[in-house]
Amino acid sequence: MAEHAVTTKTAITVEDVRKEFVLRHTRSLKEALMWVVRGRRGDISKKFDALKSVSFQVEEGETVALVGLNGSGKSTLLKLISGVLQPDSGSVRTRGRVAGLIEVGAGFHHDLSGRDNVYLNGAILGMSEQQIDEKFDSIAEFSEIGEFIDTEVKFYSSGMYLRLAFSIAVHTDPEVFLIDEILAVGDEPFQRKCIAKIKELARAGKTLFVVSHDLDLVSTICERGILLEHGRVVMDGEVHNVVSELRRRSSSAEH
């Protein structure tokens, strides 16, 4: 039987990924001395597997919601995909430019103005000076910070700071967007504007990988869901089915 040509390209490949963290416990002086006396045998710290053998692929243009209860490993996985963290084993590969709305404003310099930070952050996210010049007015207008664009960002409210950071990120035109709870930025009218912008990006064929506790919201933005539980993928399928399963598990955990 003839094979069909594969026309889609894979945007994100996560293959057998494991990530471990060390939880350091404060021991009593007696326990610490005994540990030294025993020749430092026995682990004084505890290891925690945040992710265990996680594998999946995301095709270009897919909109995927990563959901799970607190502590399931969602933010760790997003940081691995963005390159902020490295896996202990396995591999994570991405195609094209990736913009992570993960630690929003992480590249901001507090002593610079909003205008200077647009250029600084835009460059960090891979834009040329000419591209930033062309999009500057649109970035400033979307952020709704008005004349404060020329004020040092250390004087910004948290809402202004987040709005400007979000505006820069959505104007960088990457192939893959990683979004972590950033939909909580600002007041409700601005949230609606952010959501509309994200939906516009999805319609434009961008790959979206979204982490959010707002299950109704991810159900409207995303088509596919991946459910994490204790660092493992326990379900991967149509977003409404995955959200229903998470709600079922959440209610079971409460009783």
CYANA upper distance limits for C-alpha pairs under 8 A (distance plus 0.5 A):
  8 THR  CA     59 GLU  CA      7.03
  8 THR  CA     60 GLU  CA      7.12
  9 LYS  CA     59 GLU  CA      6.22
  9 LYS  CA     60 GLU  CA      6.13
 10 THR  CA     57 GLN  CA      7.25
 10 THR  CA     58 VAL  CA      6.38
 10 THR  CA     59 GLU  CA      4.70
 10 THR  CA     60 GLU  CA      6.15
 10 THR  CA     94 THR  CA      8.45
 10 THR  CA     95 ARG  CA      7.60
 11 ALA  CA     57 GLN  CA      8.14
 11 ALA  CA     58 VAL  CA      6.16
 11 ALA  CA     59 GLU  CA      5.62
 11 ALA  CA     60 GLU  CA      5.43
 11 ALA  CA     94 THR  CA      5.93
 11 ALA  CA     95 ARG  CA      5.35
 11 ALA  CA     96 GLY  CA      7.87
 11 ALA  CA    176 VAL  CA      7.72
 11 ALA  CA    207 THR  CA      7.79
 12 ILE  CA     57 GLN  CA      6.13
 12 ILE  CA     58 VAL  CA      5.49
 12 ILE  CA     59 GLU  CA      7.36
 12 ILE  CA     81 ILE  CA      8.23
 12 ILE  CA     92 VAL  CA      7.89
 12 ILE  CA     93 ARG  CA      6.28
 12 ILE  CA     94 THR  CA      5.02
 12 ILE  CA     95 ARG  CA      7.07
 13 THR  CA     55 SER  CA      8.19
 13 THR  CA     56 PHE  CA      6.75
 13 THR  CA     57 GLN  CA      5.10
 13 THR  CA     58 VAL  CA      7.07
 13 THR  CA     91 SER  CA      8.37
 13 THR  CA     92 VAL  CA      6.19
 13 THR  CA     93 ARG  CA      5.57
 13 THR  CA     94 THR  CA      6.89
 14 VAL  CA     54 VAL  CA      7.38
 14 VAL  CA     55 SER  CA      5.45
 14 VAL  CA     56 PHE  CA      5.82
 14 VAL  CA     57 GLN  CA      6.70
 14 VAL  CA     90 GLY  CA      8.31
 14 VAL  CA     91 SER  CA      6.53
 14 VAL  CA     92 VAL  CA      5.11
 14 VAL  CA     93 ARG  CA      7.09
 15 GLU  CA     53 SER  CA      8.18
 15 GLU  CA     54 VAL  CA      6.97
 15 GLU  CA     55 SER  CA      4.94
 15 GLU  CA     56 PHE  CA      7.12
 15 GLU  CA     90 GLY  CA      6.06
 15 GLU  CA     91 SER  CA      5.74
 15 GLU  CA     92 VAL  CA      6.88
 16 ASP  CA     52 LYS  CA      8.17
 16 ASP  CA     53 SER  CA      4.81
 16 ASP  CA     54 VAL  CA      5.47
 16 ASP  CA     55 SER  CA      5.54
 16 ASP  CA     89 SER  CA      7.89
 16 ASP  CA     90 GLY  CA      5.28
 16 ASP  CA     91 SER  CA      7.38
 17 VAL  CA     51 LEU  CA      7.39
 17 VAL  CA     52 LYS  CA      6.96
 17 VAL  CA     53 SER  CA      5.48
 17 VAL  CA     54 VAL  CA      5.41
 17 VAL  CA     55 SER  CA      7.09
 17 VAL  CA     87 PRO  CA      6.74
 17 VAL  CA     88 ASP  CA      7.96
 17 VAL  CA     89 SER  CA      6.15
 17 VAL  CA     90 GLY  CA      4.72
 17 VAL  CA     91 SER  CA      6.49
 17 VAL  CA     92 VAL  CA      7.98
 18 ARG  CA     49 ASP  CA      7.88
 18 ARG  CA     50 ALA  CA      8.06
 18 ARG  CA     51 LEU  CA      5.47
 18 ARG  CA     52 LYS  CA      5.20
 18 ARG  CA     53 SER  CA      5.97
 18 ARG  CA     54 VAL  CA      7.31
 18 ARG  CA     87 PRO  CA      6.45
 18 ARG  CA     88 ASP  CA      6.18
 18 ARG  CA     89 SER  CA      5.79
 18 ARG  CA     90 GLY  CA      6.90
 19 LYS  CA     49 ASP  CA      6.52
 19 LYS  CA     50 ALA  CA      6.08
 19 LYS  CA     51 LEU  CA      5.51
 19 LYS  CA     52 LYS  CA      7.39
 19 LYS  CA     87 PRO  CA      5.75
 19 LYS  CA     88 ASP  CA      5.67
 19 LYS  CA     89 SER  CA      7.65
 20 GLU  CA     47 LYS  CA      7.24
 20 GLU  CA     48 PHE  CA      6.06
 20 GLU  CA     49 ASP  CA      4.92
 20 GLU  CA     50 ALA  CA      6.12
 20 GLU  CA     51 LEU  CA      7.53
 20 GLU  CA     88 ASP  CA      7.29
 21 PHE  CA     47 LYS  CA      6.31
 21 PHE  CA     48 PHE  CA      5.69
 21 PHE  CA     49 ASP  CA      6.90
 21 PHE  CA     50 ALA  CA      7.34
 22 VAL  CA     45 SER  CA      7.14
 22 VAL  CA     46 LYS  CA      6.29
 22 VAL  CA     47 LYS  CA      4.98
 22 VAL  CA     48 PHE  CA      6.61
 23 LEU  CA     45 SER  CA      6.39
 23 LEU  CA     46 LYS  CA      5.54
 23 LEU  CA     47 LYS  CA      6.31
 23 LEU  CA     48 PHE  CA      7.36
 24 ARG  CA     44 ILE  CA      7.95
 24 ARG  CA     45 SER  CA      5.14
 24 ARG  CA     46 LYS  CA      6.77
 25 HIS  CA     44 ILE  CA      7.71
 25 HIS  CA     45 SER  CA      6.25
 25 HIS  CA     46 LYS  CA      7.80
 27 ARG  CA     31 GLU  CA      6.44
 27 ARG  CA     32 ALA  CA      6.63
 27 ARG  CA     44 ILE  CA      8.45
 28 SER  CA     32 ALA  CA      6.74
 29 LEU  CA     33 LEU  CA      6.61
 30 LYS  CA     34 MET  CA      6.68
 31 GLU  CA     35 TRP  CA      6.67
 32 ALA  CA     36 VAL  CA      6.92
 33 LEU  CA     37 VAL  CA      6.59
 34 MET  CA     38 ARG  CA      6.55
 35 TRP  CA     39 GLY  CA      7.19
 35 TRP  CA     40 ARG  CA      5.54
 35 TRP  CA     41 ARG  CA      6.96
 35 TRP  CA     42 GLY  CA      7.77
 35 TRP  CA     44 ILE  CA      8.04
 36 VAL  CA     40 ARG  CA      5.29
 36 VAL  CA     41 ARG  CA      8.32
 49 ASP  CA    231 GLY  CA      7.62
 50 ALA  CA     71 GLY  CA      8.47
 50 ALA  CA     72 SER  CA      7.86
 50 ALA  CA     73 GLY  CA      5.95
 50 ALA  CA     76 THR  CA      7.72
 50 ALA  CA    230 HIS  CA      7.70
 50 ALA  CA    231 GLY  CA      5.74
 51 LEU  CA     73 GLY  CA      6.59
 51 LEU  CA     76 THR  CA      8.33
 51 LEU  CA     77 LEU  CA      8.03
 51 LEU  CA    230 HIS  CA      7.94
 51 LEU  CA    231 GLY  CA      4.47
 51 LEU  CA    232 ARG  CA      6.73
 52 LYS  CA    231 GLY  CA      5.93
 52 LYS  CA    232 ARG  CA      6.10
 53 SER  CA     90 GLY  CA      8.34
 53 SER  CA    232 ARG  CA      7.35
 54 VAL  CA    231 GLY  CA      8.13
 54 VAL  CA    232 ARG  CA      6.44
 54 VAL  CA    233 VAL  CA      6.74
 55 SER  CA    233 VAL  CA      8.26
 58 VAL  CA     62 GLU  CA      7.01
 58 VAL  CA     64 VAL  CA      8.27
 59 GLU  CA    207 THR  CA      8.09
 60 GLU  CA    175 GLU  CA      8.49
 60 GLU  CA    205 GLY  CA      8.09
 60 GLU  CA    206 LYS  CA      7.57
 60 GLU  CA    207 THR  CA      5.97
 61 GLY  CA    202 ALA  CA      7.66
 61 GLY  CA    205 GLY  CA      5.07
 61 GLY  CA    206 LYS  CA      5.41
 61 GLY  CA    207 THR  CA      4.80
 61 GLY  CA    208 LEU  CA      7.86
 62 GLU  CA    205 GLY  CA      8.21
 62 GLU  CA    206 LYS  CA      7.95
 62 GLU  CA    207 THR  CA      5.61
 62 GLU  CA    208 LEU  CA      6.93
 62 GLU  CA    223 GLU  CA      8.01
 62 GLU  CA    224 ARG  CA      8.22
 63 THR  CA    202 ALA  CA      7.38
 63 THR  CA    207 THR  CA      6.32
 63 THR  CA    208 LEU  CA      5.11
 63 THR  CA    209 PHE  CA      6.61
 63 THR  CA    210 VAL  CA      8.32
 63 THR  CA    221 ILE  CA      7.76
 63 THR  CA    222 CYS  CA      5.19
 63 THR  CA    223 GLU  CA      6.17
 63 THR  CA    224 ARG  CA      6.83
 64 VAL  CA    208 LEU  CA      6.54
 64 VAL  CA    209 PHE  CA      5.37
 64 VAL  CA    210 VAL  CA      6.67
 64 VAL  CA    222 CYS  CA      5.85
 64 VAL  CA    223 GLU  CA      6.80
 64 VAL  CA    224 ARG  CA      5.28
 64 VAL  CA    225 GLY  CA      6.01
 64 VAL  CA    226 ILE  CA      7.75
 64 VAL  CA    239 VAL  CA      8.38
 65 ALA  CA    209 PHE  CA      6.42
 65 ALA  CA    210 VAL  CA      5.25
 65 ALA  CA    211 VAL  CA      6.42
 65 ALA  CA    212 SER  CA      8.13
 65 ALA  CA    218 VAL  CA      6.64
 65 ALA  CA    222 CYS  CA      6.43
 65 ALA  CA    223 GLU  CA      8.34
 65 ALA  CA    224 ARG  CA      6.75
 65 ALA  CA    225 GLY  CA      5.19
 65 ALA  CA    226 ILE  CA      6.73
 65 ALA  CA    239 VAL  CA      7.67
 66 LEU  CA     74 LYS  CA      7.16
 66 LEU  CA    209 PHE  CA      7.58
 66 LEU  CA    210 VAL  CA      6.43
 66 LEU  CA    211 VAL  CA      5.51
 66 LEU  CA    212 SER  CA      7.95
 66 LEU  CA    225 GLY  CA      6.47
 66 LEU  CA    226 ILE  CA      5.47
 66 LEU  CA    227 LEU  CA      6.66
 66 LEU  CA    228 LEU  CA      7.85
 67 VAL  CA     74 LYS  CA      7.51
 67 VAL  CA    211 VAL  CA      6.74
 67 VAL  CA    212 SER  CA      7.31
 67 VAL  CA    213 HIS  CA      7.74
 67 VAL  CA    225 GLY  CA      7.62
 67 VAL  CA    226 ILE  CA      6.71
 67 VAL  CA    227 LEU  CA      5.55
 67 VAL  CA    228 LEU  CA      6.78
 67 VAL  CA    243 VAL  CA      8.17
 67 VAL  CA    246 LEU  CA      8.19
 68 GLY  CA     72 SER  CA      6.30
 68 GLY  CA     74 LYS  CA      7.58
 68 GLY  CA    227 LEU  CA      6.00
 68 GLY  CA    228 LEU  CA      5.54
 68 GLY  CA    229 GLU  CA      6.55
 68 GLY  CA    246 LEU  CA      7.15
 69 LEU  CA    228 LEU  CA      8.31
 69 LEU  CA    229 GLU  CA      7.51
 69 LEU  CA    246 LEU  CA      8.40
 69 LEU  CA    250 SER  CA      7.93
 71 GLY  CA    230 HIS  CA      7.44
 72 SER  CA    228 LEU  CA      6.19
 72 SER  CA    229 GLU  CA      5.32
 72 SER  CA    230 HIS  CA      5.08
 72 SER  CA    231 GLY  CA      5.74
 72 SER  CA    232 ARG  CA      8.30
 73 GLY  CA     77 LEU  CA      6.65
 73 GLY  CA    228 LEU  CA      7.45
 73 GLY  CA    229 GLU  CA      8.10
 73 GLY  CA    230 HIS  CA      7.35
 73 GLY  CA    231 GLY  CA      5.62
 74 LYS  CA     78 LEU  CA      6.82
 74 LYS  CA    211 VAL  CA      7.46
 74 LYS  CA    228 LEU  CA      7.52
 75 SER  CA     79 LYS  CA      6.68
 75 SER  CA    180 ASP  CA      7.77
 75 SER  CA    211 VAL  CA      8.09
 76 THR  CA     80 LEU  CA      6.82
 76 THR  CA     85 LEU  CA      8.28
 77 LEU  CA     81 ILE  CA      6.85
 78 LEU  CA     82 SER  CA      6.70
 78 LEU  CA    102 ILE  CA      8.37
 78 LEU  CA    178 LEU  CA      7.58
 78 LEU  CA    180 ASP  CA      8.24
 79 LYS  CA     83 GLY  CA      6.58
 79 LYS  CA     84 VAL  CA      5.56
 79 LYS  CA     85 LEU  CA      6.03
 79 LYS  CA    102 ILE  CA      8.16
 80 LEU  CA     84 VAL  CA      6.50
 80 LEU  CA     85 LEU  CA      5.25
 80 LEU  CA     86 GLN  CA      6.17
 80 LEU  CA     87 PRO  CA      7.14
 80 LEU  CA     92 VAL  CA      7.64
 81 ILE  CA     92 VAL  CA      6.75
 81 ILE  CA     93 ARG  CA      7.93
 81 ILE  CA     94 THR  CA      7.86
 82 SER  CA     98 VAL  CA      7.44
 82 SER  CA     99 ALA  CA      8.14
 82 SER  CA    100 GLY  CA      6.64
 82 SER  CA    178 LEU  CA      7.93
 87 PRO  CA     91 SER  CA      7.36
 87 PRO  CA     92 VAL  CA      8.28
 94 THR  CA     98 VAL  CA      8.18
 95 ARG  CA    175 GLU  CA      8.39
 96 GLY  CA    174 PRO  CA      7.81
 96 GLY  CA    175 GLU  CA      6.11
 96 GLY  CA    176 VAL  CA      7.62
 97 ARG  CA    126 GLY  CA      8.48
 97 ARG  CA    174 PRO  CA      5.45
 97 ARG  CA    175 GLU  CA      5.88
 97 ARG  CA    176 VAL  CA      6.85
 98 VAL  CA    174 PRO  CA      6.15
 98 VAL  CA    175 GLU  CA      6.68
 98 VAL  CA    176 VAL  CA      5.20
 98 VAL  CA    177 PHE  CA      6.51
 98 VAL  CA    178 LEU  CA      7.89
 99 ALA  CA    125 LEU  CA      7.25
 99 ALA  CA    169 ALA  CA      7.18
 99 ALA  CA    172 THR  CA      8.17
 99 ALA  CA    174 PRO  CA      6.52
 99 ALA  CA    176 VAL  CA      6.79
 99 ALA  CA    177 PHE  CA      5.63
 99 ALA  CA    178 LEU  CA      6.71
100 GLY  CA    169 ALA  CA      8.30
100 GLY  CA    177 PHE  CA      6.50
100 GLY  CA    178 LEU  CA      5.06
100 GLY  CA    179 ILE  CA      6.71
101 LEU  CA    166 PHE  CA      7.70
101 LEU  CA    169 ALA  CA      7.42
101 LEU  CA    177 PHE  CA      7.90
101 LEU  CA    178 LEU  CA      6.29
101 LEU  CA    179 ILE  CA      5.28
101 LEU  CA    180 ASP  CA      6.64
101 LEU  CA    182 ILE  CA      7.10
102 ILE  CA    178 LEU  CA      7.54
102 ILE  CA    179 ILE  CA      6.54
102 ILE  CA    180 ASP  CA      5.60
102 ILE  CA    181 GLU  CA      8.33
102 ILE  CA    182 ILE  CA      7.76
104 VAL  CA    162 LEU  CA      7.15
104 VAL  CA    165 ALA  CA      6.46
104 VAL  CA    166 PHE  CA      7.52
104 VAL  CA    182 ILE  CA      8.21
105 GLY  CA    161 TYR  CA      7.78
105 GLY  CA    162 LEU  CA      7.41
105 GLY  CA    165 ALA  CA      5.71
107 GLY  CA    120 LEU  CA      8.19
107 GLY  CA    121 ASN  CA      6.48
107 GLY  CA    124 ILE  CA      7.98
108 PHE  CA    117 ASN  CA      6.42
108 PHE  CA    120 LEU  CA      8.05
108 PHE  CA    121 ASN  CA      7.19
109 HIS  CA    117 ASN  CA      7.12
109 HIS  CA    153 VAL  CA      8.10
110 HIS  CA    152 GLU  CA      7.07
110 HIS  CA    153 VAL  CA      5.73
110 HIS  CA    154 LYS  CA      5.27
111 ASP  CA    152 GLU  CA      6.15
111 ASP  CA    153 VAL  CA      7.20
111 ASP  CA    154 LYS  CA      6.87
112 LEU  CA    116 ASP  CA      6.39
112 LEU  CA    117 ASN  CA      6.85
112 LEU  CA    151 THR  CA      8.41
112 LEU  CA    152 GLU  CA      5.58
112 LEU  CA    153 VAL  CA      6.93
113 SER  CA    117 ASN  CA      6.69
113 SER  CA    149 ILE  CA      7.14
113 SER  CA    150 ASP  CA      5.65
113 SER  CA    151 THR  CA      5.38
113 SER  CA    152 GLU  CA      4.33
113 SER  CA    153 VAL  CA      6.07
114 GLY  CA    118 VAL  CA      6.71
114 GLY  CA    148 PHE  CA      7.69
114 GLY  CA    149 ILE  CA      5.08
114 GLY  CA    150 ASP  CA      6.14
114 GLY  CA    151 THR  CA      6.65
114 GLY  CA    152 GLU  CA      6.68
114 GLY  CA    153 VAL  CA      6.21
114 GLY  CA    164 LEU  CA      8.25
115 ARG  CA    119 TYR  CA      7.28
115 ARG  CA    149 ILE  CA      5.90
115 ARG  CA    150 ASP  CA      6.23
116 ASP  CA    120 LEU  CA      6.68
117 ASN  CA    121 ASN  CA      6.22
117 ASN  CA    122 GLY  CA      8.48
118 VAL  CA    122 GLY  CA      6.27
118 VAL  CA    132 ILE  CA      8.29
118 VAL  CA    136 PHE  CA      8.13
118 VAL  CA    168 ILE  CA      7.03
119 TYR  CA    123 ALA  CA      6.60
119 TYR  CA    129 GLU  CA      7.64
119 TYR  CA    132 ILE  CA      7.00
120 LEU  CA    124 ILE  CA      6.85
121 ASN  CA    125 LEU  CA      6.65
121 ASN  CA    168 ILE  CA      7.78
122 GLY  CA    126 GLY  CA      6.89
122 GLY  CA    127 MET  CA      5.79
122 GLY  CA    128 SER  CA      8.14
122 GLY  CA    132 ILE  CA      7.08
122 GLY  CA    168 ILE  CA      7.07
122 GLY  CA    169 ALA  CA      8.23
122 GLY  CA    172 THR  CA      7.39
123 ALA  CA    127 MET  CA      5.46
123 ALA  CA    128 SER  CA      6.74
123 ALA  CA    129 GLU  CA      7.77
125 LEU  CA    169 ALA  CA      8.12
125 LEU  CA    172 THR  CA      7.36
126 GLY  CA    172 THR  CA      8.09
127 MET  CA    131 GLN  CA      6.49
127 MET  CA    132 ILE  CA      7.00
127 MET  CA    172 THR  CA      7.00
128 SER  CA    132 ILE  CA      6.87
129 GLU  CA    133 ASP  CA      6.61
130 GLN  CA    134 GLU  CA      6.73
131 GLN  CA    135 LYS  CA      6.79
132 ILE  CA    136 PHE  CA      6.02
135 LYS  CA    139 ILE  CA      6.61
135 LYS  CA    171 HIS  CA      7.71
136 PHE  CA    140 ALA  CA      6.65
137 ASP  CA    141 GLU  CA      6.50
138 SER  CA    142 PHE  CA      6.51
139 ILE  CA    143 SER  CA      6.75
139 ILE  CA    164 LEU  CA      8.06
139 ILE  CA    167 SER  CA      5.98
139 ILE  CA    168 ILE  CA      6.46
139 ILE  CA    171 HIS  CA      7.29
140 ALA  CA    144 GLU  CA      7.11
140 ALA  CA    145 ILE  CA      7.47
140 ALA  CA    146 GLY  CA      7.70
140 ALA  CA    149 ILE  CA      7.58
140 ALA  CA    164 LEU  CA      7.84
140 ALA  CA    167 SER  CA      8.15
141 GLU  CA    145 ILE  CA      8.05
141 GLU  CA    146 GLY  CA      7.75
142 PHE  CA    167 SER  CA      6.63
143 SER  CA    160 MET  CA      8.04
143 SER  CA    163 ARG  CA      5.52
143 SER  CA    164 LEU  CA      5.42
143 SER  CA    166 PHE  CA      8.22
143 SER  CA    167 SER  CA      6.07
144 GLU  CA    160 MET  CA      8.49
144 GLU  CA    163 ARG  CA      8.03
145 ILE  CA    149 ILE  CA      6.80
145 ILE  CA    160 MET  CA      6.80
145 ILE  CA    163 ARG  CA      8.46
145 ILE  CA    164 LEU  CA      8.04
147 GLU  CA    151 THR  CA      8.29
151 THR  CA    155 PHE  CA      7.76
152 GLU  CA    156 TYR  CA      7.99
153 VAL  CA    161 TYR  CA      7.50
156 TYR  CA    160 MET  CA      6.27
156 TYR  CA    161 TYR  CA      6.42
157 SER  CA    161 TYR  CA      6.78
158 SER  CA    162 LEU  CA      6.68
159 GLY  CA    163 ARG  CA      6.59
159 GLY  CA    185 VAL  CA      7.20
159 GLY  CA    186 GLY  CA      5.38
159 GLY  CA    187 ASP  CA      8.30
160 MET  CA    164 LEU  CA      6.73
160 MET  CA    186 GLY  CA      8.07
161 TYR  CA    165 ALA  CA      6.78
162 LEU  CA    166 PHE  CA      6.48
162 LEU  CA    185 VAL  CA      6.63
162 LEU  CA    186 GLY  CA      7.59
163 ARG  CA    167 SER  CA      6.54
163 ARG  CA    185 VAL  CA      7.21
163 ARG  CA    186 GLY  CA      7.17
164 LEU  CA    168 ILE  CA      6.76
165 ALA  CA    169 ALA  CA      6.83
166 PHE  CA    170 VAL  CA      6.76
166 PHE  CA    182 ILE  CA      8.46
167 SER  CA    171 HIS  CA      6.83
168 ILE  CA    172 THR  CA      7.02
170 VAL  CA    197 LYS  CA      8.33
174 PRO  CA    206 LYS  CA      8.27
175 GLU  CA    206 LYS  CA      6.06
175 GLU  CA    207 THR  CA      6.73
176 VAL  CA    206 LYS  CA      6.67
176 VAL  CA    207 THR  CA      5.22
176 VAL  CA    208 LEU  CA      6.53
176 VAL  CA    209 PHE  CA      8.15
177 PHE  CA    206 LYS  CA      7.87
177 PHE  CA    207 THR  CA      6.62
177 PHE  CA    208 LEU  CA      5.41
177 PHE  CA    209 PHE  CA      6.65
178 LEU  CA    208 LEU  CA      6.73
178 LEU  CA    209 PHE  CA      5.44
178 LEU  CA    210 VAL  CA      6.47
179 ILE  CA    208 LEU  CA      8.09
179 ILE  CA    209 PHE  CA      6.76
179 ILE  CA    210 VAL  CA      5.22
179 ILE  CA    211 VAL  CA      6.55
180 ASP  CA    210 VAL  CA      6.62
180 ASP  CA    211 VAL  CA      5.26
180 ASP  CA    212 SER  CA      6.77
181 GLU  CA    210 VAL  CA      8.43
181 GLU  CA    211 VAL  CA      6.51
181 GLU  CA    212 SER  CA      5.39
181 GLU  CA    213 HIS  CA      7.80
183 LEU  CA    191 GLN  CA      6.71
183 LEU  CA    194 CYS  CA      7.40
183 LEU  CA    195 ILE  CA      7.54
183 LEU  CA    212 SER  CA      8.35
184 ALA  CA    191 GLN  CA      7.12
185 VAL  CA    190 PHE  CA      7.96
185 VAL  CA    191 GLN  CA      6.66
186 GLY  CA    190 PHE  CA      6.46
186 GLY  CA    191 GLN  CA      6.85
187 ASP  CA    191 GLN  CA      6.67
188 GLU  CA    192 ARG  CA      6.72
189 PRO  CA    193 LYS  CA      6.91
190 PHE  CA    194 CYS  CA      6.69
191 GLN  CA    195 ILE  CA      6.67
192 ARG  CA    196 ALA  CA      6.63
193 LYS  CA    197 LYS  CA      6.68
194 CYS  CA    198 ILE  CA      6.71
195 ILE  CA    199 LYS  CA      6.69
196 ALA  CA    200 GLU  CA      6.67
197 LYS  CA    201 LEU  CA      6.80
198 ILE  CA    202 ALA  CA      6.80
198 ILE  CA    221 ILE  CA      8.30
199 LYS  CA    203 ARG  CA      6.75
199 LYS  CA    221 ILE  CA      6.71
200 GLU  CA    204 ALA  CA      6.73
201 LEU  CA    205 GLY  CA      7.15
201 LEU  CA    206 LYS  CA      6.13
202 ALA  CA    206 LYS  CA      5.74
202 ALA  CA    207 THR  CA      7.37
202 ALA  CA    208 LEU  CA      7.34
202 ALA  CA    221 ILE  CA      8.39
208 LEU  CA    222 CYS  CA      8.40
210 VAL  CA    218 VAL  CA      7.94
212 SER  CA    218 VAL  CA      7.48
214 ASP  CA    218 VAL  CA      6.98
215 LEU  CA    219 SER  CA      6.59
215 LEU  CA    243 VAL  CA      7.08
216 ASP  CA    220 THR  CA      7.10
217 LEU  CA    221 ILE  CA      6.90
218 VAL  CA    222 CYS  CA      6.01
219 SER  CA    223 GLU  CA      7.66
219 SER  CA    239 VAL  CA      6.59
219 SER  CA    240 HIS  CA      6.68
219 SER  CA    243 VAL  CA      8.09
222 CYS  CA    239 VAL  CA      7.18
223 GLU  CA    238 GLU  CA      6.63
223 GLU  CA    239 VAL  CA      5.87
224 ARG  CA    236 ASP  CA      7.97
224 ARG  CA    237 GLY  CA      6.11
224 ARG  CA    238 GLU  CA      5.14
224 ARG  CA    239 VAL  CA      4.86
225 GLY  CA    235 MET  CA      8.43
225 GLY  CA    236 ASP  CA      6.29
225 GLY  CA    237 GLY  CA      6.04
225 GLY  CA    238 GLU  CA      6.37
225 GLY  CA    239 VAL  CA      4.72
225 GLY  CA    240 HIS  CA      8.19
225 GLY  CA    242 VAL  CA      6.09
225 GLY  CA    243 VAL  CA      7.85
226 ILE  CA    233 VAL  CA      7.37
226 ILE  CA    234 VAL  CA      8.37
226 ILE  CA    235 MET  CA      6.34
226 ILE  CA    236 ASP  CA      4.94
226 ILE  CA    237 GLY  CA      7.17
226 ILE  CA    239 VAL  CA      8.28
226 ILE  CA    242 VAL  CA      7.35
227 LEU  CA    233 VAL  CA      6.28
227 LEU  CA    234 VAL  CA      6.28
227 LEU  CA    235 MET  CA      5.58
227 LEU  CA    236 ASP  CA      6.81
227 LEU  CA    242 VAL  CA      6.96
227 LEU  CA    246 LEU  CA      7.71
228 LEU  CA    232 ARG  CA      5.86
228 LEU  CA    233 VAL  CA      5.12
228 LEU  CA    234 VAL  CA      6.40
228 LEU  CA    235 MET  CA      7.89
229 GLU  CA    233 VAL  CA      6.99
229 GLU  CA    234 VAL  CA      6.94
235 MET  CA    242 VAL  CA      7.17
236 ASP  CA    242 VAL  CA      7.48
237 GLY  CA    241 ASN  CA      7.48
237 GLY  CA    242 VAL  CA      6.86
238 GLU  CA    242 VAL  CA      6.88
239 VAL  CA    243 VAL  CA      6.55
240 HIS  CA    244 SER  CA      6.58
241 ASN  CA    245 GLU  CA      6.74
242 VAL  CA    246 LEU  CA      6.77
243 VAL  CA    247 ARG  CA      6.71
244 SER  CA    248 ARG  CA      6.68
245 GLU  CA    249 ARG  CA      6.71
246 LEU  CA    250 SER  CA      6.49
247 ARG  CA    251 SER  CA      6.68
248 ARG  CA    252 SER  CA      6.73
249 ARG  CA    253 ALA  CA      6.61
250 SER  CA    254 GLU  CA      6.91
251 SER  CA    255 HIS  CA      7.08
